[in-house]
Amino acid sequence: MTSLLRTAVSAAALLAGVSLASAADLPAYEAPAAIAVSGFTWTGFYVGAHAGYVWGDHDIKTRGKDDMTRSNVDRRLRPPSIGIDGDGWMVGAQAGYNFQLDNSPIVFGVEADISYTDIDDTRRYAIPFDRGPGIIRSSFKQELEFLGTVRGRLGYAFDRVLVYGTGGLAYGKVKTSARFLNNSTGGGTLGFSDRESGVEVGYAVGGGVEYAVTDNITVKGEYLYYDLGDTKLNVNRTALAPVGQSGYRSKFENDGHIARLGVNYKF
């Protein structure tokens, strides 16, 4: 019995030694490498500047107020519809705030900007009066002094690249005028005139791509469409207007397209 017990103990010790030796030969366990997580976030306030180009073809529609002026429009002595260019450069500044959800590529934001523009165009229209020697002339002028927006932004971040859509309020200082001269055989005097100057309000929508060059500097390219509604002029008669003609109504479109580049400093 004692001999049997000694044999069992010896066998167990031998097996334990073999197991320990085998374990010593196995490679050491190594924890998997930690996945690198970007430390960049779009959250924060920012300010910046931008420059770009504005373009659009604005339609001006004119209607007569009485039988005689309506007849003048029907006979094309005054233009029923005429286009005026809304093209020019813009430069301005913007400020905003972005918020990026934790562990998410979704970015919310709000941005306000204001831009100076050099949009200023005059369109003239002239036609022989009943094919006689006299000329009837009409001229229209439109100017956009500045344009501003206050917009929401919703984007998807690919680390340092943000693709976003945007939309909100637009406003701008618009100046318009219409001047209709009498038949040039009568001296070409001013028969009808009106002008308006004021801030028009509408909307802007668009989108863009923004890239974070550093943790604080970002650059972007952006497209916007804006519409400030219509400006309506009462082109009323002057003291020199022909007898029996009360005036005209002219309606100017105030919309356009914007393509611009910008740079921001993120706090």
Rosetta blueprint (number, residue, H / E / L):
1 M L
2 T H
3 S H
4 L H
5 L H
6 R H
7 T H
8 A H
9 V H
10 S H
11 A H
12 A H
13 A H
14 L H
15 L H
16 A H
17 G H
18 V H
19 S H
20 L H
21 A H
22 S H
23 A H
24 A H
25 D H
26 L L
27 P L
28 A L
29 Y L
30 E L
31 A L
32 P L
33 A L
34 A L
35 I L
36 A L
37 V L
38 S L
39 G L
40 F L
41 T L
42 W L
43 T L
44 G E
45 F E
46 Y E
47 V E
48 G E
49 A E
50 H E
51 A E
52 G E
53 Y E
54 V E
55 W E
56 G L
57 D E
58 H E
59 D E
60 I E
61 K E
62 T E
63 R E
64 G E
65 K L
66 D L
67 D H
68 M H
69 T H
70 R H
71 S H
72 N H
73 V H
74 D H
75 R L
76 R L
77 L L
78 R L
79 P L
80 P L
81 S E
82 I E
83 G E
84 I E
85 D E
86 G L
87 D L
88 G E
89 W E
90 M E
91 V E
92 G E
93 A E
94 Q E
95 A E
96 G E
97 Y E
98 N E
99 F E
100 Q E
101 L L
102 D L
103 N L
104 S L
105 P L
106 I E
107 V E
108 F E
109 G E
110 V E
111 E E
112 A E
113 D E
114 I E
115 S E
116 Y E
117 T E
118 D E
119 I E
120 D E
121 D E
122 T E
123 R E
124 R E
125 Y E
126 A E
127 I E
128 P E
129 F H
130 D H
131 R H
132 G L
133 P L
134 G L
135 I E
136 I E
137 R E
138 S E
139 S E
140 F E
141 K E
142 Q E
143 E E
144 L E
145 E E
146 F E
147 L E
148 G E
149 T E
150 V E
151 R E
152 G E
153 R E
154 L E
155 G E
156 Y E
157 A E
158 F E
159 D L
160 R L
161 V E
162 L E
163 V E
164 Y E
165 G E
166 T E
167 G E
168 G E
169 L E
170 A E
171 Y E
172 G E
173 K E
174 V E
175 K E
176 T E
177 S E
178 A E
179 R E
180 F E
181 L E
182 N L
183 N L
184 S H
185 T H
186 G H
187 G L
188 G L
189 T L
190 L E
191 G E
192 F E
193 S E
194 D E
195 R E
196 E E
197 S E
198 G E
199 V E
200 E E
201 V E
202 G E
203 Y E
204 A E
205 V E
206 G E
207 G E
208 G E
209 V E
210 E E
211 Y E
212 A E
213 V L
214 T L
215 D L
216 N L
217 I E
218 T E
219 V E
220 K E
221 G E
222 E E
223 Y E
224 L E
225 Y E
226 Y E
227 D E
228 L E
229 G E
230 D E
231 T E
232 K E
233 L E
234 N E
235 V E
236 N E
237 R E
238 T L
239 A L
240 L L
241 A L
242 P L
243 V L
244 G L
245 Q L
246 S L
247 G E
248 Y E
249 R E
250 S E
251 K E
252 F E
253 E E
254 N E
255 D E
256 G E
257 H E
258 I E
259 A E
260 R E
261 L E
262 G E
263 V E
264 N E
265 Y E
266 K E
267 F L
